[in-house]
Amino acid sequence: MSALGRSSMRCSNRLGEIDEGLYSRQLYVLGHEAMQRLAKTSVLVSGMKGLGVEIAKNIILAGVKSVTVHDLGNAQWSDLSSQFFLSESDVGRNRAVASQQHLAELNSYVSVTAYTRELSESFLAAFQVVVLSNSPLEEQLCVSDICHARSIRFVLADTKGLAGQLFCDFGENFVVNEPSEAEPVCAYVQHISQGNPGVVTCRDGQGHGHGFADGDFVTFSDVEGMSQLNGCKPRAIHVLDEFMLEIGDTAFFAPYQRGGVITQVKVPQLYSYEPLRAALAKPKIKAMDDRGHSLHLAFRALHAFVAEMGQLPRPRAQAASGKFLPLAQWLYFDALECLPKQGTALLTEESCAPRGSRYDGQIAVFGADFQEKLGRQKYFVVGAGAIGCELLKNFAMIGLAAGKGGSITVTDMDTIERSNLSRQLLFRQRDVGKLKSETAAAAVRHMNPMTRVTAQPHHVGPDTETLYGDDFFTALDGVANALDSMQARAYVDGRCIRYLKPLLDSGTEGTKGHVQVIVPYLTQPFRSSMDLMESAVPLCTLRHFPSTIEHTLQWARDEFDGLFKVPAENLNKYLEDPAFLEGQWTTQDLEGVRSSLQEKPRNWQDCVCWARQHWESLYRHAILNLLHAFPPSHETSPGVPFWAGPKRCPRPLEFDCDNSTHMQYIMTAASLFAQTHRLQVPRDRAAARETLRAMAVPLFQPEVGVRIPVTEEEMEEAPAGVDEEQLAALKQELAEHRRALLEGGCGSSHRMEPIHFEKDDDSNSHVDFIMAASNLRAANYGIAPADWHKSKRVAGRIVPAIATTTAAVAGLACLELYKLVWGHQDLGSYRNSFLQLAEPLLARFQPLAPSATYKYGHETWSCWHRVEVPGISTHGEELSLQELLDQLQLMGSERPVLVLALICPIPDAPPSLQGVHGLPVRTVLCGVTILYASFWAKQKREAQLARRLTQLVSGPPGAAWQPPRILVLDLVCEDQQDDDILPPVHVQLPCG
């Protein structure tokens, strides 16, 4: 199918096709089959308070066929603290009717209607899924009985303050087609015994254990000798240890010889559920702790109280996708640790009484004083994507920064794309192309007009520290991260450490999500959790020994830049910059520039020839060279084959015009090559075939004397091998060529157009090239190819996402926000969270205390500790470096001596540091800039010591420069041990 045809299909929903442009990130979680089942599902959501509208929102964004929202009641003031589609003007209106239009705007593919009558059996029969929220027990039992009898999936959800209840009944024969979201486990066979049971010895690609679990089902491929296992029906395994497992009877199979891959197979699972009436009596409860059964009884008691009294007690008065494991059957959740700790003013019936305010529902839990404190908060939200939108919506509902002195600043430099609409609830089709931050801010102001939110279109990083600097961070009460990039999240974490600000960090991937709360002095920072970052694939694996399709896709992605981006950038620099050749370029870099000049195509035929020659080099000659160095029979040591385990023995390919993958590579590579050279040519497939059949390619000649590294260590040890004479001659040749081009006025005609990989434009052939390049390399190594969707996901580093995970993560983050606003100083109050909806799993656990970052002798301090020193004298003048050191040190005859007692206003400073030790200062640093060094000449030291602090760190002459408000200095002392690192010195300057 052409790129144009594929693009139009992805924007269409005709004939049951999924709109891939809209649901692209969700498709990577659920897959096409589950999405198509969703698209045929009609859902009833009863109860349009805060919980019900949250459920309806997520279901509609997911792309079901239709949603009917139901409620018999009218909106009240207390609803507005959580129901984000109700406003003050809706008080007194039916909740379902008032919410319907807002919900319908979330997804044009989903029909949304409102229903305001009593639920009847005939009405319920039209739905495949029924969800009840905040409903009385009598209604729950009645609806549950009807749904169970008619095989309608039934879900019950309820919340009371800081506690929640969830129940599901998916019938007596509910099939889960794919129980887990994780990629199938794969390991490399080292041996298989003949016997009953046969025992497999295997390892993963890094030489670690196999990773299988008892009861998994597996199949085999590429096994030599015991070939009966290849493609066998799924076999149940019994794990013996981390390297060995049993696979059933192999006694009559041929003896194992070598090779083989063992791969997990996900088999459907059957589940049976009880109706609510039976499950109430004998509940199977999944709870976050041992309070589950107590909460079960508490909810039943509340139902009994309402049935008798007609209302709740006064505050303080004494299933559709068939994918992933569902809940079995109850879940209870509470966050009682959000309440004030001992010593905080006790909440009273009076402080929690209704005020006729939109926050009455929240005041009933936390009191009116706390609500005012929420309104005064100043928060910085970094990112306005999926998590950012959910956080901002929650902040508007709870009244964060909605009072005098409060503010929320949200920044995001990205604009809204169509694929954002399926999970970012603040954006609509009409917003595509607009800035995310501005659109999100406008949406939450509409939800709560009192919210004081300011939008900014900036990246947060070292290059924007003039915007987000000392004054900005010092004024904040906290920061919320809503970023994908680990590096960006770590940077924001570093700023929070510098300014002692709490940080709420959240992230999602598919059905997995996490929340980390970072509190000054109490918890570890985010950077201590950087093990979440992906480990890089070894370079030698990508270049010579790929074993998975992910390896070949990463290789193809690197090829894209190496062919269509980097050469064009280097050639343009060469033409534009007279000093280009004076840079630190390798011979390979400059040969690339020369090749770009020599390869300039004149027509489509030239582009096709270039692509064909490149194909031959990559998929035939390079493989023949590798086999020349390591033949198939090569042994690492006697009896130990080189090509074993994750090292797959490759085979060279023969070009075939009739092979669709071969031709796809030629067509996309030739087209992109023409684009880089700014050559406007038609993509003529018939002409390409004629050119290919007529051209001759060079015969293979093995490279002599070339050593192929096998390990990363060998890659690093490989000599640079720079031939200085060759490099000088090449520079001279290119200098003369450049001069000739410029004198002849031909420089501009040789300029190239660098192509930057863009994953979200299906018509640009970028993903098509990477898929073809990767699948050809996969064919070299006997790896199963990837389809277009997987190629796009891996090459584009797309993070799979669904709205439900995002909403759950944002809700968990807001629970930690309550504790931060209360000012809890007990580590046991806080909770980090990890959830995996596909399991289902929700784990909440106490954060770790900060580990040691700074050390002197046997004493240690965390990253949160620092020495704070005023940068102005008692006369109000800025200190010189000499005067600063006078505050920190006793001055010796020639050099300053650091007295640790004076620089350690650190909590619990040990007696050993109180005036006992004097350390000669060797160096004073500000970042990487040396402000003072003991090894300087006396005259230079004295001149530097006499300068004012801001003079020492000022920008270049004439440049715009804003003096810092906080100067962070690192001191190095001569007598400290190698592993001693002293806490930094924070100097408070008078300017800002």
N, C-alpha and C positions, 0 to 999 in steps of 0.2 A: 504494500500500500504506500502511496506517495505521502510525503510529509504534509502536503496540503490536505489530502483526504483524511489522514489521521488527525490533523488539527481540527477539521470541521466535526469529526466524530466526537472529539473530546469536548466540544461545546454544545453537543446535542443530547437530548434525552429521549429521542424518538426510538421506538421499537425496543424499549427497555434498556437502552444503552445508558451507562453511568456517565454523568458529566465530569470527565476527568479534570477539566480545568478548574472546576469548583471543588471537587472532593479529592484532589491529588494526594494531600497529606494523610487523609483518612483512609484512602485506598491502600496505602502502605501498611496500615494497621489491620484492616479487616479483610482486604482482598475483594475481588470482583463478585464472587459467589455470595458472600455474606452481605455485601452492599446491595446486590440485586434482591436478596430476601428482605432486607430492610425496606427497599423501595416498594415492596408489595404489602407492607404491614400497616394496618390501621390501629391507632393507639388512642385510648381514652385516658385523660389525666383529670382526676376529680380532686378539687380543692385548689383554689388559685391564690392561696397565701404565698408567703415567701418560698417555702419548700416546693409547692406545686409549680410555681412559675419557673423555678430553677430547673426542675425536672422537664417541664414542657420545652423550655429553651434548648436544653441539650438534645432532646429527642428530635426536635425540628431541625436543628443544625446538622444532625446526623443524616438526615435525608430519608425519613420514612415516607410512606404514601400519604398519610393524613393523620392529623391530631385533632381530637375534639377536647376542648377544655370545658370543665363542668364545675359549677359552684352555685349553691342556692343562696349564699349570703352576699351581703353588700360590704363594700370596702369600709374599713374603720381607720382611725388615725394610727392605731398600733400596727396596722399592716405595713405602713410606709417605711418602717425601719428595715424591712427585708424584701418587700415586693417591689422590684425595680421598675415594673411597667405600670405602677399606679402613681398618681400625683394627688396633691391636695384637692384638686378639682374633681377627682374621682370618688372622694369620700361620700358614701351614700349610694353609689352605683353598684350594680352587680359586678363582682370581681372578674368573672369569666368574660362578660361582655366588654368590660373596660380593658382587659388584657388582650383580647382576640386580635385586634388590628396590629398592635405592636409585635405580637408573636408571628403573625402572618408575614410581616416584612422581613423576618429573619431568613426565609428560604422560599423562593418563588415556586420551587418544585413540590412543596408540601402544602396540602390543603388544610387550613386551620379554621375550625368553626367553634362557636360557643353554644353550650347547652345549659339551660337553667331549670329543668324540671327534675322530678325525682327519678332515680335510676330504676329501670325495670329490666326484667329478664329479656324481653324482646329487644330492648335498646342495646343491652350489653352484647347480644349475640352478633352484632355487626363488627366487633373488634377482635383482633388477634391478641392484643395486650391491653390489660386494664391496670391502671395505677391509681391507688387511693392515697391521698395525703391529708393528714390532720382531720380524719373522719371519726365518728363515734364507733364504739365497738360493735354495736348492733348492726350498723351498716356494713362494717368490715366483714362480719360473719356471714351476712346475707349475700353480699357480692362474691365473697370467696366461695361459698357453696355453689353458686351459679357458675362461676368461672371453672371450678374444678370439674363439675359435671359436664361442661361443654368443651373441655380442653382449651380454655382460654388462659393464656399466661397471666398470672395475677401477682402484682407487686404492691406491698403495703409500706408506706414510709410515714414517719411521724417524728416530730421534734417537740421537746418541752424544755425551753431554756437552753442549758448547756448539755442536754442529753438527747440522743437520737435513737430511733428504732427502725429496723428494716426487716421485712419478711418477704419471702418469695415462694410461690407455688407454680411450678412450670409443668404440672401434670404428672401422670404416672409413667409416661414413656417419653422422656425428653432426651433427644439425641444431641450431643455436643460433637460436631464434626471435627473441630480442631481445638483440643483442650488448652493449648499453650500458644503464647505469642512468640516465644523464642524460636530462633532458627534451629533446625534439626541439628543435634549433636553429631559430629563426624570425627572419626579417628582412623589412624593408619595401622593396618594389620602387620604384625611382626611374625606371628606364628599361629597356626590353628592345629589342634591335635585331632587325631582320629579316635573317636570313642563315643560313649553315651553316658554323660553329655560330653560334647566337644568343648574344649577350652580355647578361647581366643586371647592372645596376648596382643595388646595394642596401646598406642600412645597418640596424643594429639599432635598438631603440627609443630609445637614448641618442645616436644619431648616430655610433656607432663602427662598426668593420668588421663584416662579416656573420657571422663565426664559423664558417663551414662549412669542411670539410676536403676535400681532393682525393678523389674516389671516392664521396662521399656521394650518397645518392639524395634527390630533392626532388620536391615537387608544389606547385601554386599555387592561390590563391583570391583572389577580389575584384579580379581584373585587369580593367580596362576597356579595350576595343579588342581586344587580343590575347586574347580570351576563350577561344580554343581551349586555352589552358593551364590554365584553371580545372578542378580536379578531374582533371587528367591522370594517367596512369599514372606511377609513380616514374621520374624521369629521373636518370641519372648525371651528375655535374657535374665540371668541371675548373676549379680555382681559378686565376684569373689574378693577383689581388692581394687585398688585404683588403676591397675594395669591389666587385670585378668577378669574374664567373665565367661559364663557358660551359655551356650546357644542351642542346646538340644543335641539330638543324635547326628553324629558325623561319621559313625563307625564304618559305613559302607561307601563313603566318598573317596575319591582319589586323594593321595597324599598331597599335603600343602607344599608348594615350592617357594613362592615369593609374592610380594606385593599384596595389594588389596586395600579397599576402603570399606569401613563399616559405618553405616549411616542410620540414624534414628528415623523411624517411620511413625508419624502421628496417626493413630487409629481412632475412629469414633468411639465415644463412650456413652452409655445409657444411664440415665438418672431417673429416680422415682421420687415424687414429692407428695407430702400429706397436705390436706386442706387446712386452713387456719384453725378450724374448730378442734381438730385433733392435735395440731401442733401447739396450741395454747396449753394443753394439759401436760404434754411431755415434750417440752421445747428442746430442740438441738441448737444450742446457742454458740455463736462465734462472738466473742467479746474481746476487747482490747486488754482487759485484765479480769480479775476475779469478781468484778462487780456486775457481770452480765446477768446472773440470776436475780440479783437484787434489783436491777433496773427493770427486768421483766416483771417482777412483782409490783414495782413502783408504777409502771405504766398501767397495769391492770387496776391498781388501786385508784389511779387518777380517773380511769374510765368509770369506775364504780362511783366515785365522788360526783362526777359530772352527771351521771344518770340519776343520782338522788337529788343533787342540789341545783342542777341546771346550769352550772358554771364551774370554771376551774377555781381552785383556792386562790385567795389574794396573795400577791407576792409578799414574802417575808412574814406572812401571818403564820402563825405557828401551824430481658429475655428474647428478643426477636431475631437476632442474626444467626443463632445456632453456632456461635463461635465463642470459645473460651469457657472456663469452668464457672458455672453460676454459684450463687450462695446456697448453702444447705444448712438450715433454711432461715435462721434468725441471725441478725447482727445487732449488737447494742454498742453504742458509742457514747462516751461522755468526756467533757473537758472541764471538770469541776475545779481543776487547778487554775482556771482563769479567774476565779473569785479572789477577793482580797485576802492576803495572808494575815496571820496574827499580827497585831500592832497597827493595822490599818483601821480607820474609823469603821465601826460596824454598820452594815446596811440595816436600815429600819423599814418598817411598813410605810412610814411617811416619806422617806427618801425615794422609795420605789413606786410610789403611787402615780397614777396617770396625770399628765399635765396638759392633755389636749394637744400633744406634740407628735410629730411624725416619728419621734424616737421613743414613744411610750413603750413599745414592745421591748426595747433594749434597756430602758430605764427600769423596767420591772425586774431585770436581772442584776444590773450593775449600779443603779441609783442615779439621781440627777447630777450629783457632783462629778461623778465619773464622766457623764455625758458632756459636761462643760469642759472637762479636761481634754476629752477627745477633740472637741471643736478648736482648741488652741494649738493643736499639734502642727508642726512643720515637717513635712515629709518629701522626700525626693524619690520618684519612681523612674527607674532607668529602663526604658523599653516600653513600647505601647503595642506589642504584639498580642498573642493569645493570652498569656498569663497577665500581661500588663492591663489588658482590657478587663479581665475578671477582677484584678486587684482594684482598679479604679472604680468599677461598679460597686464592689463591696465597700470601699472607702466612702463612696457617696451615700450608701445605704446606712452605714453606722454613724455617719456624721463626722468623719475625720476631717479636720480642717474646715469645718462648716461654721465655726464661731469666730469671735473677735480675736485677731492675731494669728489665726491659723492659715496655713497655705500648703498646697500640693504643687510641686513642680514636676511635670512629666516631660521627658525628652526622648525623641526617636527620630533619626534622620531618614527613615524609610518611608516610602509611599505605599498606599494600599494596593494590593494585587487581588485579582479575582479569587485566587486560591485561598486567600485569607478569610473569605466570607463564611466558610463552613465551620469556623471555630472561633472567630473573633466577633463577639456579639455586638460590639459598638459600631460596626461598620455595615454599610448597605451597598447595593449595587451602584447607586448614584455616587458613592464615595471613592470608587476606584480611581486611582491616580492622585488622590489628595494625600497630604501628610497624615501619617497615623496619629502623631501626638496631638495635632490640632483637632482632628476629627473625634478622637477619643475624649478629649477635654470638653468639646462642645456637647457630646452625648451625655457625659455624666453631669454636666451643668443642667441639662434638660431633666435628668432623673432627680436631681436635688439642686435646685437653684441656689441654695445657700453654700454649696461646695465652692471653696476658693481654690481654683485650679488654674495653673498657667502652663501653656504648652510651649515647648521649644524644639527646634529641628536639628539638634546637635548630637554628634557622637560624644561619648564620654571616654576620654583617654588623655594621654600626656599632651596632645596637641590642643586640648580645650581647657587646660588648667587655668587659663586666664579667665574663663567663664565660670568654671566650677572650681574655684580656688579656696583660699583660706576663709574669706568673709562668707562665701556661700555655705561651705560645709559647717563652719562654726555655728551658724544660725539654726541648723537643722536639729530636729529631735530624733530623726532616724531615716533610713534608706531602705527601699525595696527593690531588689534586682528582678528584672523580668527579661533576661537575656539568654540567648542560645550559646554564645561563645564562652568557653571556659576561660580564655585569656581575658576577655572583657569583664567577666564576673570576678576573676582574681584581682583585676585592677581596681574595681570598685571596692572590693574587700580591703585592699591596701589603703585606700583613701579613708575608709571607716576606721581602720586601725590608727591611722595618723591623727584623726580628729576625735577619736574615742566616741564613735557613733554606733548604735546598734544597727544591724543589717538583717533583713529578711531575704533569704536567697531561695529561689524556687526553680525547679526544672522539670520537664516532662520528656518522655520518649514513648510514643504509642500509649499503651495502657500503664506504663510505669511513670511514677512521679516521686519527687522528694521535696521536702522543705527543711531548710537548716536555719535555725535562729542563732544569731551571733551577737553576743552581749559583751560589752567591754569588761575585762577583768574576770568574767565568769566562764566563758566558753572558748573553745578552739575557734580560730578564724576559718574562713572558707578555704584558704590556701592549704590548710592541713588535710583537706578532703580532695586534693587534686588527683587522687588515684582514680577518680571518675573519668579522667581524660583517657582518650583512646591511646593505646600504645602503637607506636609507628611500626609499620611492616619493615623488616630489614631490607636494605637496598639490594643486597645480593639476591634475596628472594624475588623481588620485583624484576630484576634484570635477567636472571638466569634460571631460577628454580621456583616458579609459581606453582601452588598446589590447590588454590581455590579460585573461583570466579571473581571474588573480591580482589585478589591479587592482580588478575589480568585487567580488571576494570580500572584499578588505580594506575597500572602501567599505561593503559590507553589514555587515561586522563592526563598523565604527565606527557605522553606523546602529543596530545592536542596542543598544549602550551609550547612544547619544544619545536613543533612544526609551524604553528600559525600565530603565535604570540611573541615569543622571545626573539626569534630571528628578525621579525619586523621591527621590534623595539630597538634592537641593537643596530640595525642598518640605519634607522632614522637618526639615532644618536651619532653614528659615524658621519652621516651627511651634514648634520646640523652643528655639531660641537667640534671646533678645531682642536680641542685638547683631548678628544676621545681616545686617540691612540696612545696617549700618555698614561692612561689608566692601567690598573693591574689586571690585564686581560690574559687569558691562557691562549695557547696556540689553537685549541679547539674553538674558543670563542671567535677568534679572528678568522679562522677558516670558515666558520659559519657565515660571517659577514661577506667573505669572498664568494661563497657558494650562492648567497642571496643575490649578489650582483650578476653572477654568471648564469643563474637559473631563471632569470626574468623571462616569463613566457610571452609569446606573441599571439597565441591563439589557443582555442580549446584543445587542439591536438597536443600542444606542448604540455598542457596541464595534465592530460591523460597519461602521457609518456612519463612525466615526473611521478605521478601516483603509482604507475605500474612498476617503475624501477624501485620505488620505495617499498612497495609490496614485496618484491623479490628479495630485497636486502633484509627485511624484517622477518619474513615468514619462511624463507628458505635458506639464504646464505648465513644468517646469524645462527640458525639452528644447526646447520652443517658444521659451522665453526665450533659450536659447543660440543657436538658429537665427535669432532676431530680431536678435541682436548680430552673429552671423557666419553669414550665409546660405550655402547650399551653393556659390554661385558666388563667394564672397568671396575676394579675393586679398591676400596679405601685401604684395606689391609687384606692379607690372604684369607679368603673365605667370607669376607664382608663386602657385599656389593655396594658400589657407589650410588647407583640408582635404586634406592629403597626408601620406604617410609614416605615422608612428604616430598622427597626428590623424585619427581616423575620424569621418566626418560622421554624426551620429546621426539617428534618426527617432523621432517621438513614437509611443507605443503607444495603441491603442484598447482600452478595457477590454472583456473578453468573459467572461461567466459560465461559458461552456463550455470555456474554456481552463484546463487543469489547473494550470498555473503561476500564473496570475492568481488562481485560487481558493485555491491553497495559500498565497499571500501573505496574502490576506484572512483565512483561517481562523487561520493562525499568529499574524499581527499582532494580530487581535482577541482571541485567547485570551491572549496575553502582556500586552496592554493591560489586559484584565480582571484578570489576576493582579497587575499593579502597583497597581491600585486596590483590591485585596483583595475583588474581586467574584466570588462563587461562582456561575458560570453554566454550563449545559451547552453543549458545542461542537456546536451544531445546524446542520449544513450546509444542510439544506432551508430552515430559517428564515432563514439567511444569504442564500440565493439570493432568497427573497421580498423581503427587505429591500433587496437590491441592485437588483432590478428595479424597485422602487417609488421609490427615492430619485433625486433630481436633484442633479447636481454643478455647482458654479459654472463658468461659461464662462471661457475663458482671456482674461486681460487682460495685455498685455506690460508688463513693469516698465520704467518710464521713468527715465533718468538713472543706471542701475546699470551700473557698469563691471566687466566680467568679466576677471580677471587671466589672462594666457596663459602667463606664465613664473613661476618661483619668485621672481625678482627683483621682478616686479610684485606678487606676493602680499605680499612684505615691505614694498614701498613703499606699499601701499594704505592710505589715511588711516583712522584710527580712526573719525572722524566722530561723536564723542560729542556729543549734544545735552544739555547740562547741565540745561536747564530740563525737558526731557522725562524725563531720568533722575530728577531730584528729584521730579517729579510722580508718577512710577511708584513711587518709594520711599514717598511719602506715601500713595498709594492702597493699597499692600500693607500698610503699617503699620496703617492703619485697618481693613482687612479682617481682619488677624490679630487685632487687638484685639476685633473683633466676634465672630470665631469662638471665641476663648477665653472671652469673657464669656458667650457662649451655650452654652458647654460642648461645642462641636462640633469642637474642635481634633483630638481623637483620631480622629474619624470621617473626617477628610481625610488622615490619614497614608497614605503609600504604601509599597509593598514593592519595594525595588530588586531587580532580577533580575541576578544575576551569571552571565555566560556559563559554561556547563558542557558541555564537549564529550563527556564520557563517559557521559552519561545519554541514551540514544537516545529515551526517551519524553517528554522535556521540551519538544520542538518547537524548541529553540534552533537546532540545525543546519538543521532544516527551514525555519525563517524565513530564515536566512542564504542557503541555497541558492536559495530563491524570489526573495529580494530581489536577489541577485547575478545570477541568470539573466535576470530582467526587465531589469536594467540592461545586461546583455550583449546582449539582444535590441534595446535602444535603439541600440547601437553596432555591431551586426553581428558580435558575438564569439560563437564556439561556446560553448554552455553547459557547465557542469561537473556531473558526477553527484554523488550524495550523499557518496561516499567522498572525492572530491577536495575538495568543499566543507568537509567536516569536517577534513581534513588542513590545508588552508590557513588556515581561520578559527581552528582550534584550535592553530595553530602546532605541529603534531605533528611530532616528529623521527622519521623512519622508522628502524627498528632491527631487526637480526637478531643472534642469539646468537653467530654465528661471528665477526663483526667485533669484537664486544665482547671475546670471549675472546682474539683476536689482539692487540688493543690492550693489554689487561691484561698479557699475556705480555711484550710489548715494553717496557712500563713497568717490569716487574720486572727485566728485564735491566739497565736503567739504575739500579735500586735497588742491585744488586750493586756497581756502580761507586761509588755514593755511600757505601755501607758500607765499601768498601775505602779510601775517602778519596782517590780519584784527583784530582789537581790539574792534569792535562794535558787541555786542551780537546779534543785529538784522541782521547781515550778515549771521549767521550760521543757519543751518536747521537740525533738527533731522527728520527722515523719518520713516513712517510705511506704508507698502503696504500689500494688501491682494488681490492677483490676481484673486481669485475665486469670488470676489464680483461684479465688480472689484473696488478696492479702493487704492488710493495713497494719503497719508496725509503727508505734510511737514510743520513743525512748529518750531518756535523759541525755542531753548533750555531754560531751566530754569536756573536762576542765582543760584550760590551755596548758600546753606543754612548755618546757623551758626553751627560750630563744636566746636569752642573754645569760652570761656566766662570768663569775670571778671566783677563782678558787673553788670552794665547795658550794658556793651559793649560786642560785639561779633565779631568773625572773622571766616572765612571759613576754610575748610580743606587745602586750598592752602597756607595759611599764616604760616610763621615760622620765627624764629630768626636766622640769619646767622652770625656766629662769626668765625674769623680766629683762627686756632688752633696753630699758631706759634707766637712767640713773635717778637718784633721789632729787636731782635738780630738773628732771623732766627731759634730759637730753639723751639721744640715742648713744648706746655704748660703742666704744671702739672694741676691736678684738682683744686688745690688752686689758681693757676694763672688764670684758666678759670673763676672760681667763682669771682676772683677779677675784671675781666672784666664785669661780669654780676651783681655784687652785691657790697654793702658796707659791710665790715666785722664788725660784732659786737665783743664783748669780748669773747664770747664762740661759737657763731654760725653765719653763714653767713645770711645776710638779703638781700632779692631780691629787687632791685629797678626797678620797671617796666619801668621807663623811659629809662633805659639802655638796656632793652631786647625787646623793641618794635619798631624796625625799620620797622614797619608795615604801609602800606599806610593808611593815615587818622587816625593815632593814636589819640584818644580823649584827650583833655586837662586834664581830670580827671586822666589820667595815666602818666602824664608828671611830674615825680619827687614828686608826692604827697604822694603815698603810699609805705611803706616798709613792705615786707612780710617775716617773718622768714622761711628760707628753711628747710623743714623737710626731704625730700628725693630727691636724684638724681638717675634717672633710665636710663638704656640703654636696651631697650626691657623689659625683665622681670628680668634683673640683677640689683641689688642695688649697686650703686657706692658710695653712701654717705647716711648716715642716722643720724639725730640729736640725736636719742636715743642710738646710739652706745657709748661705753666708750670713754673718751677723748683720750686715747692713740691710740685706733683703728681709731678714726676720723682723728687724726693728721697723722698717717701713711698712710691712704688712700688719704688724701689731698696732700701729698708730691709726690705721684706717677704720672708718665707721663700718658697721656690719653690712648695711645695705650697699656700701661702695664695693665691698668684697664680692657681692653676688649680683651686681648690676649687669644689665645686658650690654651688647656692643654699643659703642658710641653712635649716637644719632638714631638708634632703634627705639621704637615704642616699647616701654617697659614699665610694668607695674610692680612696685616694691612688695615683697611678701609681708604678710602679717605674722606668719610663723616661720622661723628659720630652723631647719632640722640639721643638727651637726652630729657627726660621728667622730669620736676621739679614739686614737690608737696610742697606747702607751708602750714604752720600750720594754718594761720589765714584766708585762703580762704574758701569760702562757699562750701557746699557739692556739689553744681551743677556747681562750677567754675572749668573750665579746661583751663590751660594756653597753649598757642601755644608751639610746640616743639622747641628745640634749635638745630640747625644744625651747627656742628663744622667742619670747613674745615681743614683737617689734611695735613701735608706736604707729606705724603706717599700715595701710591696708587697702 
